[in-house]
Amino acid sequence: MARTAPVPAATDPAIIRNFCIIAHIDHGKSTLADRMLQLTGVVKQRDMKAQYLDRMDIERERGITIKSQAVRIPWEVDGTSYCLNMIDTPGHVDFTYEVSRSLAACEGAILLVDAAQGIEAQTLANLYLAMENNLTIIPVLNKIDLPAAQPEKYALELANLIGGKPEDVLRVSGKTGMGVEELLDLIVRELPAPVGDPNAPARAMIFDSVYDTYRGVVTYVRVIDGSLSPREKIQMMSTRATHELLEIGVSSPEPTPSKGLGVGEVGYLITGVKDVRLSKVGDTVTTFHKPATESLAGYQDAKPMVFSGLYPMDGTDYPVLRDALEKLMLNDAALVYEPETSAALGFGFRVGFLGLLHLEITRERLEREHNLDLISTAPNVEYEVTLEDKRVIHVTNPSEYPSGKIAEVREPMVAATILAPTEFVGAIMELCQTRRGILGGMDYLSEDRVEIRYRLPLAEIVFDFFDILKSKTRGYGSLDWKADGDQVADLVKVDILLQGEQVDAFSAITHREKAYAYGVMMTGKLRELIPRQQFEVPIQAAIGARIIARESIRAIRKDVLAKCYGGDISRKRKLLEKQKEGKKRMKMVGRVEVPQEAFIAALTTAEAPKDKSKK
Ligand SMILES: Nc1nc2c(ncn2[C@@H]2O[C@H](COP(=O)(O)OP(=O)(O)OP(=O)(O)O)[C@@H](O)[C@H]2O)c(=O)[nH]1
């Protein structure tokens, strides 16, 4: 990596401005950030690649930002050189905690809204987070170069939302660069300079922590009080663990060592630790020799919300999966896992994620970076089960759900915000109602757009809720949610049995009223997916000993030689060999042969089986 001369220790806080850009997904945050880097000469034209800050391949391919980064940008206003620190925030709802820590590192936020789309659910969620952190907000309309842009309409919407005049809403285009210089000027003029006590014991907040193969964990911090210097011994206030500061520096945007970081500054620390868990987002860094007594507010441990079993398609890949998860964990403090076994799927892991996107990204990284083929079981949430003897257990896997003696079950809830054009209100309410939602309130943002708030069980939205919302609102609906306590729920475990044998991978915890629908759906699906055997195979769905749905696969003797007339023995042998090959990929459930594909298809296709009369 290219490194320039060390930057001096401690910049005068009066010339520092720390800001982030907050926006709904795809409203152009990364493009605007790129344009700023280019305009200020931080990144040379020839080095510019689209979305400079999105470093991970998957991020770039999917066009989403997962990990935040901070970049120092010089900008001159009225003859004074200012030092702007731009902190990039992840844009997806799964990473709300990381967003909130990035915001806490700033004094101000650019609230970026697509001038052709208007305010969306994450615009609001991020705005509320920024307000909770007392940030100064600069409203900006982006993509005004688009023919479909309606700046007048949405400037009014924004002004109504945060107070102020529509004409004060800046209009820019991250694509053409229009308005971006004015925006940089506005950042200097409108945002307050950081304040802190330079003589107090050091306190710096970690807002990001990433694992780098060559340098170990790189920790991004914002100094609140005091200062940090190279070679100093630092201490993490949550764990009291101490590390030596091997390198300290700023990103501009390549890592550039500095002689220290003072009040209000943003930079990175390298201590040689190899596990991001030792340097957690939200934690306070202080020095060992002059430790602060009080850590900064807002620290919390990442809490997994969604659990899924991950199994290698090929059982011999289990050690590869184990090593891959171990490696990934160094890079992802939110990931938790433990080994589990399934009679149907073999050896695997139960993995906890922040949300569905986190699950998808993790799975994709495992498959891509470690060349693995994986099966993931249907995602579920964590239930708190109180038994009759008062013992409390936490269930993240349906097969661990106790079969009786349950006093109470509690399920996690979320507060969801949905934004959509008013014509879809009926459809959205219907969807939320069928998902056991309770309407919290409704506000009109403008004549034709409405914000609807629901309290919903997390289990009802983790799987396909967003996709259905999108299709019911013809793509216009947006969703954001955050954890909102828990509630007592009437839940049951539905088991699926093949010829009387329970298949653990298909068990599900559902609301009592939905158990029947799940049973019918799963038995129907399996009837289509499992090939006929030489005997009849009953497929049943059961709650405890009570059968709630039943299908059966009729018996057939599959004669692979039927097509072989004539006496060509070598051809016959080939066919028999082929049949044997196929058998290897079969799993035995009791006497029933189930192709691996049937498991995967049953676990991955969410929709109910097609009309059976066609078969
Ligand atoms: N016409 C036009 N298109 C833009 C502008 N800014 C961004 N885009 C396009 O909008 C899409 C999304 O832009 P990104 O910069 O990736 O959006 P983002 O907000 O960073 O997305 P996330 O990282 O997923 O939150 C891309 O296809 C951009 O090319 C703009 O000013 N004008």
The ligand as an SDF file (V2000), in Angstrom:
LIG
                    3D

 32 34  0  0  0  0  0  0  0  0999 V2000
  -28.4890    9.4360  -12.4600 N   0  0  0  0  0  0  0  0  0  0  0  0
  -27.8530    9.3220  -11.2990 C   0  0  0  0  0  0  0  0  0  0  0  0
  -27.6070    8.1180  -10.7970 N   0  0  0  0  0  0  0  0  0  0  0  0
  -26.9650    8.0370   -9.6180 C   0  0  0  0  0  0  0  0  0  0  0  0
  -26.5390    9.1890   -8.9150 C   0  0  0  0  0  0  0  0  0  0  0  0
  -25.9340    8.7780   -7.7720 N   0  0  0  0  0  0  0  0  0  0  0  0
  -25.9780    7.4320   -7.7780 C   0  0  0  0  0  0  0  0  0  0  0  0
  -26.5910    6.9710   -8.8810 N   0  0  0  0  0  0  0  0  0  0  0  0
  -26.8520    5.5700   -9.2330 C   0  0  0  0  0  0  0  0  0  0  0  0
  -27.6960    5.0000   -8.2520 O   0  0  0  0  0  0  0  0  0  0  0  0
  -27.3270    3.6690   -7.9500 C   0  0  0  0  0  0  0  0  0  0  0  0
  -27.0290    3.5030   -6.4590 C   0  0  0  0  0  0  0  0  0  0  0  0
  -25.9160    4.2820   -6.1220 O   0  0  0  0  0  0  0  0  0  0  0  0
  -24.9590    3.9040   -4.9220 P   0  0  0  0  0  0  0  0  0  0  0  0
  -23.9850    5.0040   -4.8080 O   0  0  0  0  0  0  0  0  0  0  0  0
  -24.4480    2.5230   -5.0920 O   0  0  0  0  0  0  0  0  0  0  0  0
  -26.0160    3.9120   -3.7530 O   0  0  0  0  0  0  0  0  0  0  0  0
  -25.7640    3.6770   -2.2110 P   0  0  0  0  0  0  0  0  0  0  0  0
  -26.7400    4.5520   -1.5030 O   0  0  0  0  0  0  0  0  0  0  0  0
  -24.3320    3.8260   -1.8890 O   0  0  0  0  0  0  0  0  0  0  0  0
  -26.1860    2.2070   -2.0600 O   0  0  0  0  0  0  0  0  0  0  0  0
  -25.9080    1.3030   -0.7700 P   0  0  0  0  0  0  0  0  0  0  0  0
  -24.4320    1.2800   -0.5650 O   0  0  0  0  0  0  0  0  0  0  0  0
  -26.4400   -0.0060   -1.2240 O   0  0  0  0  0  0  0  0  0  0  0  0
  -26.6640    1.9300    0.3370 O   0  0  0  0  0  0  0  0  0  0  0  0
  -26.1220    3.3640   -8.8270 C   0  0  0  0  0  0  0  0  0  0  0  0
  -26.5760    2.6970   -9.9710 O   0  0  0  0  0  0  0  0  0  0  0  0
  -25.5890    4.7380   -9.1900 C   0  0  0  0  0  0  0  0  0  0  0  0
  -24.9370    4.7510  -10.4270 O   0  0  0  0  0  0  0  0  0  0  0  0
  -26.8300   10.4760   -9.4840 C   0  0  0  0  0  0  0  0  0  0  0  0
  -26.5170   11.5260   -8.9570 O   0  0  0  0  0  0  0  0  0  0  0  0
  -27.4800   10.4710  -10.6770 N   0  0  0  0  0  0  0  0  0  0  0  0
  1  2  1  0
  2  3  2  0
  2 32  1  0
  3  4  1  0
  4  5  2  0
  4  8  1  0
  5  6  1  0
  5 30  1  0
  6  7  2  0
  7  8  1  0
  8  9  1  0
  9 10  1  0
  9 28  1  0
 10 11  1  0
 11 12  1  0
 11 26  1  0
 12 13  1  0
 13 14  1  0
 14 15  2  0
 14 16  1  0
 14 17  1  0
 17 18  1  0
 18 19  2  0
 18 20  1  0
 18 21  1  0
 21 22  1  0
 22 23  2  0
 22 24  1  0
 22 25  1  0
 26 27  1  0
 26 28  1  0
 28 29  1  0
 30 31  2  0
 30 32  1  0
M  END
$$$$
